[in-house]
Amino acid sequence: MVLADLGNQLSSALRSLNETTIVNEDTINQLLKEVGNALSKSDVSMSLIIQMRKNIKDKIKLDQMAAGLNKRKIIKQVVFDELIRLLDPGVPLWKPTKGKSNIVMFVGLQGAGKTTSVTKLAYFYKKKGFSTAIVCADTFRAGAFDQVRHNAAKAKIHYYGSETEKDPVVVARTGVDIFKKDGTEIIIVDTSGRHKQDSELFEEMKQIETAVKPDNCIFVMDSSIGQAAYEQATAFRSSVKVGSIIITKMDGNSMGGGAISAVAATNTPIIFIGTGEHLTDLELFDPSTFVSKLLGYGDMKGMLEKIKEVIPEDSTSLKEIAQGKFTLRSMQQQFQQIMQLGPIDKLVQMIPGMNQLPQLQGNEGGLKLKAYINILDSLSEKELDGKKPITQKRIITIAQGSGRHPNEVVELLEQHKTFEKLIGKGGPGGGLGSLMAGKGGPKNMEQAMKQMNANGGMQGLMNSLKGMGGMGDLAKMFGGGGGGGGGMPSMGDLAKMMGGMGGGGRGGGGMPNMGDLAKMMGGMGGGAGKGGQNGFPNLDLD
């Protein structure tokens, strides 16, 4: 059972509350049984499950609840909070200091993905504006330095290692000294691993720790070991001052829940989780966000942060879209920005309710977008700006120049026509163009969506998504503007939800801009009633 299956089982258990006519002790016991079974299948320790069940029962006192209270909502919120508590050791995460050298030392067993995680972390902080470098002090494994050299070159990160010096302590100290003199802000030291925990490995780690004096020691572990992570993390902590943990291979493993809960029990904070092989497949771990995505509530705050990283609010393309204009150049820029956000299947996980969709096959949607971008790159400036029509003869030439089939060029042009028509509906400040450009207040989103639906707009949009490989399931869920499948709200309901999120926008029509929406999301945690933890909104889970 992969982690997505765990999320589906937990979601199913919570939804079953809505099917009961009376909420009593038997209802709660059945819910806890289903939740416990789901966690057990993900290799969560039975002792942790028993403790969580006890905590939930202690907090839910049906006989003490006032009349008129929404018991189902309260129960679901308590379960949500306890799932977070199960994964949260309550220890603050380490954060690097800008303007000084922060030394990070990586330790772990061989095969856990340590060296790959080193590069991912360096790349992560590089994107955040830090200067980063890698020191390869793994002199034990053949090819370790070659791997670091290859990964660092790919990520355009400075690195140091030696093909002649065999003493890892000397290599570590020399590399750190070089980068400290250069003023590098984050220096990551990759150390040797072993296939098993042995005294030689631990002694080497201690010596390197003494030599480089790390500000943070990160232990990297493979999620597939499940609850055995407790013993492994404890053993490493007894040898070096492990301050943070990265859990790898979370993208398709059935034991991820067990590994995370086991590590949390050691009171060591999990700082990142590895979710794939790409440089960007390293996610900051936040228990609240993790549980939210697991249960299908999404991570809109995280998605907005990703969007803000790649789409400037003063973008010429967005300004044109807000005016109801959508050229092929606009389409090209939008596709390029979507690609920068990461794999489409991972973006989908950030959208509420998407856990009920069939999983996308690999990065099918991403491959389709790449094909479209190749075609758009083969267009002339006048064609991109809509100043010159694209003839049948040009379609064949464009296909040859982009290495695609003429049918794909025609398909792209049809997609553009559909989006152009949708964005143009309502004129400047209205319709989908306003929504995409981030103009107006959330209260007007429902009006904009209704306007589109009245003109067949949402149906057209969904038909377009069906044509963009890998997005068909997304289109099916929305049902072309009607009721959503699999328990999802209709587009009208979704618009109402967004319209009721609070926070004012600017002007009329559509969603707030990204800056305003980010502020709204950041302040959603402290509402009335039983608010979610760590800034998560109060959940209307009925």
Secondary structure, 3 states (H helix, E strand, C coil): CCHHHHHHHHHHHHHHHHHCCCCCHHHHHHHHHHHHHHHHHCCCCHHHHHHHHHHHHHHCCHHHCCCCCCHHHHHHHHHHHHHHHHHCCCCCCCCCCCCCCEEEEEEECCCCCHHHHHHHHHHHHHHCCCCEEEEECCCCCCCHHHHHHHHHHHHCCEEECCCCCCCHHHHHHHHHHHHHHCCCCEEEEECCCCCCCCHHHHHHHHHHHHHHCCCEEEEEEEHHHHHHHHHHHHHHHCCCCEEEEEEECCCCCCCHHHHHHHHHCCCCCEEEEECCCCCCCEEECCHHHHHHHHCCCCCHHHHHHHHHHHCCCCCHHHHHHHCCCCCHHHHHHHHHHHHHCCCHHHHHCCCCCHHHCCCCCCCHHHHHHHHHHHHHHCCCHHHHCCCCCCCHHHHHHHHHHHCCCHHHHHHHHHHHHHHHHHHHCCCCCCHHHHHHHCCECHHHHHHHHHHHHHCCHHHHHHHHHHHCCCCHHHHHHHHHHCCCCCCCCCHHHHHHHHHCCCCCCECCCCCCCHHHHHHHHHCHHHCCCCCCCCCCCCCCCC
